[in-house]
Amino acid sequence: MLWWNRSLKSNQDRIITEEEQEAMWGVFLDVRKSQMEWERAHLMFQEALGQDQIDYAIYMLEAAERKYQMNLKQAKQLKINSVQMYQRELKRENG
């Protein structure tokens, strides 16, 4: 985990424009939203009764997983991590 912290520190030196911050924040929120959707779909699957509910729950779970994977891929391409996003938001709120 030490290498991650080193790379995190080197990325913080880069100046990020307001537009880039907004785009990164939007992607970060998309990841969080899709994670919650996946968790709800997982719960739906666990509580499904009968073949129709199970089939529907599987469909919803697969779709939620795919959406979550796509959002994570986008966040990875932008080199977003949650710690940085929270720190930036705190800085933005505090001026």
C-alpha positions in Angstrom: 0.0 0.0 0.0 3.0 2.3 0.4 3.4 2.7 -3.4 -0.1 3.9 -3.6 0.5 6.7 -1.1 3.7 7.7 -3.0 1.8 8.0 -6.3 -1.0 9.8 -4.5 1.4 12.5 -3.3 2.9 12.9 -6.7 -0.6 13.4 -8.3 -1.5 16.1 -5.8 1.2 18.4 -7.1 -0.6 18.7 -10.5 -2.9 21.7 -10.8 -6.4 20.8 -11.8 -8.7 23.3 -13.5 -12.2 24.0 -12.2 -13.7 22.2 -15.2 -11.6 19.1 -14.6 -12.6 19.1 -10.9 -16.3 19.3 -11.9 -15.9 16.5 -14.4 -14.0 14.4 -11.8 -16.6 15.1 -9.1 -19.4 14.1 -11.5 -17.7 10.8 -12.3 -17.0 10.2 -8.6 -20.7 10.7 -7.8 -21.6 8.4 -10.7 -19.4 5.7 -9.2 -21.0 6.1 -5.7 -24.5 6.1 -7.2 -23.9 2.9 -9.3 -22.3 1.3 -6.2 -25.5 1.9 -4.2 -27.6 0.6 -7.1 -25.5 -2.6 -7.2 -25.9 -3.0 -3.5 -29.7 -2.6 -3.8 -29.8 -5.1 -6.6 -27.7 -7.6 -4.6 -30.2 -7.3 -1.7 -33.1 -7.7 -4.1 -31.5 -10.9 -5.4 -31.0 -12.2 -1.8 -34.7 -11.6 -1.0 -36.2 -12.9 -4.2 -38.9 -15.5 -4.0 -40.2 -17.5 -6.9 -38.7 -18.0 -10.3 -40.0 -14.7 -11.8 -38.5 -12.6 -8.9 -35.3 -14.5 -9.1 -35.0 -14.0 -12.9 -35.8 -10.3 -12.5 -33.3 -9.9 -9.7 -30.6 -11.6 -11.7 -31.3 -9.2 -14.6 -31.1 -6.2 -12.3 -28.0 -7.4 -10.6 -26.2 -8.0 -13.9 -27.2 -4.6 -15.2 -26.1 -2.9 -12.0 -22.8 -4.7 -12.0 -22.1 -3.6 -15.6 -23.0 0.0 -14.9 -20.7 0.0 -11.8 -17.8 -1.5 -13.8 -18.2 1.1 -16.6 -18.2 3.9 -14.0 -15.1 2.5 -12.2 -13.3 2.2 -15.6 -14.1 5.9 -16.3 -12.9 6.9 -12.8 -9.7 4.9 -13.3 -9.0 6.5 -16.6 -9.3 9.9 -14.9 -7.1 8.6 -12.1 -9.7 9.5 -9.5 -9.6 8.1 -6.0 -12.0 8.8 -3.2 -9.5 10.2 -0.7 -8.4 12.8 -3.2 -12.0 13.7 -4.0 -13.0 14.2 -0.4 -9.9 16.3 0.3 -10.6 18.5 -2.8 -14.2 19.0 -1.7 -13.1 20.0 1.8 -10.7 22.5 0.3 -13.3 23.8 -2.0 -15.8 24.3 0.9 -13.2 25.9 3.2 -12.0 28.3 0.5 
